C-alpha cells in the first residue's frame, strides 16, 4: 500500500544556551500508509508532540527527512509549504487554547477555507461550514457562538471541524481526547473513525493511553526520551511486547477487576525519566530497565526487525 507519510531519521533539538541542548527527538523513522492510523505512545516528555509538530512543520527539523505523499517537505520554507498545508492538518490537545477566543465558531472553521482560496466570500463558506458543524455533532445555531460558551467536548468538536473542513489527507491528532471526560472520549474517537472510513484520511494519533490507542490504531510506535524503541501492528504489540519499556507501559494500565489486577504482571518501570538535556549514553532506557546489561550503557541499540513488521531497539534481541 502507498505511504502517505514517511519519516527518515527525524531529529529536533532545541538550543537553550551555548552549552545546553534539549534532545527532544533523535533519529526517528517510520511510515504511515494511506488511510491507516499510526499510534505514537509514551510517557509525558518523551517527544511525541515535538515529533508531530516537526512533521507538520510548526518546528523546523534539526535533521532528517519528511515525505508527504512522496514529496519531501522537510527543507521547504513557509511559502513553499502552503500547498501542502491543505493536505495536512492538526487537532490539538487543548481545544480551548487552540481556538481564537475573539472569533465565532463559524469564522474559526471558515478561516482555513479563506486562507487556501477554497472560497472567496464568507457567505460561500457557510455552505461548507454548516454541514461540517452538523457532521461533528453540532448545529448551525452554534456557529454564532464563541469558544468560551462551549463545553470541553464541544470545543474539541470545533477543533476537529476546523481540521477536517479542508478534507486533508493527513491529520495529526495530538492527544485529542486526554482533556475530555471518558464518556465524551468515545464519541470523539468514533467521529474520527467515521471520517477515516468515508474519506480515507490517514491519522498520526498521539496518546499516552495504550488501551485507547489499541482501539484506534492499525500500527503502534513506542517512544522513549526522543527515540522510537518499538513499532509493529497494534494487536501484536499488546499480545507480544518485546521492549522492556513497552512491557512496563502495558503493565501500568489499570484493571477494573481486583482479581485480575493481582494476577497481572507488575510494571517494570521504576524511577523518573532522565533529562533530555543530558540523556544517558547507550540505550536511553537502561537507567530504568530491570534487564540492563553492561552493553546497554555503552552502545545505543538500533531499531531492527525481529519479526514480520515488528521492530525493536533493544540489545536483548540482537541475536534474533
Secondary structure, DSSP 4 states (H G I P E B T S, - for coil): --EEEEEEEEEEEEE-SSS-EEEEEEEEEEEEETT-EEEEE-STTSSHHHHHHHHTTSS--SEEEEEETTEE-TT--HHHHHHHHTTEEEE-S-TTTTS-TTSBHHHHHHHHHHHTTS-SSHHHHHHHHHHHHHHTT--GGGGGSBGGGS-HHHHHHHHHHHHHTT--SEEEEESTTTTS-HHHHHHHHHHHHHHHHHH--EEEEEES-HHHHHHH-SEEEEEETTEEEEEEEHHHHHHS--SHHHHHHHHTS--SSHHHHHHSPPP---SPPPPTTSPPSSSTTTTT-TT--HHHHHSPPP-EEEETTEEE--GGGTT-
